[in-house]
Amino acid sequence: MKPPQQFRSGALRLIEWGGLWKSSLEDPPMEGEEWNEKWKSLEGWLARWYNLEPVPVRKRQCFVDDDYCDPERTLYVAISDVAILTPEFLDRIQQWVREEAPQWRVAIPTDETPQNQIFIYPGAIKINPTAEQDIDSFLAAMRPATDRVRQDGRRRFGLDW
C-alpha cells in the first residue's frame, strides 16, 4: 500500500520544504486537465512579452517546463536568456498567479541550489531571507550562475551548437 502524500501550504521557500505543496490543505486534488489548462495559460501569458519558441532566428528567452507527474499546483519556468531574469519578469509572473491562478505557484530554478530557487506566490516572492531583502542584487548575481547551469546542460545533452 502506498503511503499517503504529505502536503504543506503557504508561501514556502524550497529550503523550508521540498515536498508536495498546496495553497491550502483543504484544496481538492489536482487533476491533469487542470494542470494542462494552467500550463497553457502561463505559456500564453509569458508569450505576450517573451519569446518562448526555439526558432533559429530569435533566441528563446524562457519556457514553461515540466510535466504533470506530481499532484501539486506548481509550474516551472526555465530561463534560456538570463537577461530577462529581472524584477519586472518576476512581477509579470506574479501578476499571472494573482489574476489567473491564485491556488498555484511558479518556481524558477537559478543555479540548482535549493536556497536560490525562486518561488512566486500570489502574495510573496520567496527565495532565501538574504535574497528577499534585495531582489535586484540577487537577480544580478544569479544571471551568470543561471547561464553557467544552462550552458552546462546544453553541453551535457549535445545542444551546444
Residue pairs with C-beta under 8 A, 6 or more apart in sequence:
5 20
5 71
6 19
6 20
7 19
7 20
7 21
7 22
7 25
7 72
8 17
8 19
8 20
8 21
8 22
9 21
9 22
9 23
9 24
9 25
9 27
11 119
11 121
11 123
11 124
11 126
12 21
12 119
12 126
13 115
13 117
13 119
13 126
13 127
13 128
14 107
14 114
14 115
14 117
14 119
15 114
15 115
15 128
18 114
20 70
20 71
20 72
21 72
21 73
21 74
21 105
22 72
22 73
22 103
23 73
23 102
23 103
23 104
23 105
23 121
24 103
27 73
27 103
29 71
30 71
30 72
30 73
32 68
34 73
35 68
35 73
36 68
38 73
38 75
38 100
38 101
38 104
39 64
39 66
39 75
41 96
41 100
41 101
42 64
42 75
42 77
42 93
42 96
42 100
42 101
42 106
43 52
43 63
43 64
45 92
45 96
45 100
46 52
46 62
46 64
46 77
46 92
46 93
46 96
49 92
50 61
50 62
50 84
50 89
51 58
51 59
51 60
51 61
52 60
52 61
52 62
52 63
52 64
53 60
54 60
54 63
54 80
59 80
59 81
60 80
60 81
61 79
61 80
61 81
61 83
61 84
62 77
62 78
62 79
62 80
62 81
62 84
63 77
63 78
63 80
64 75
64 76
64 77
64 78
65 76
65 77
65 78
66 74
66 75
66 76
73 101
73 103
73 104
73 105
74 104
74 105
74 106
74 107
75 104
75 105
75 106
75 107
76 106
76 107
76 108
76 109
77 93
77 106
77 107
77 108
78 109
79 85
79 108
79 109
79 110
79 146
79 150
80 150
82 142
82 143
82 144
82 146
82 147
82 150
83 143
85 108
85 110
85 139
85 142
85 143
85 146
86 139
87 135
87 136
87 139
90 108
90 118
90 120
90 125
90 135
90 139
93 106
93 108
93 120
94 120
94 121
94 122
94 125
96 106
97 104
97 105
97 106
97 120
97 121
97 122
98 122
102 122
105 119
105 120
105 121
106 119
106 120
107 117
107 118
107 119
107 120
108 117
108 118
108 119
108 120
109 117
109 118
109 146
109 149
110 116
110 117
110 118
110 142
110 145
110 146
110 149
111 142
111 145
111 146
111 148
111 149
112 149
115 127
115 128
116 127
116 128
116 131
116 138
116 142
116 145
117 127
118 125
118 126
118 127
119 125
119 126
119 127
120 126
125 132
125 135
126 132
127 135
127 138
130 138
131 138
132 138
151 160
153 159
154 160
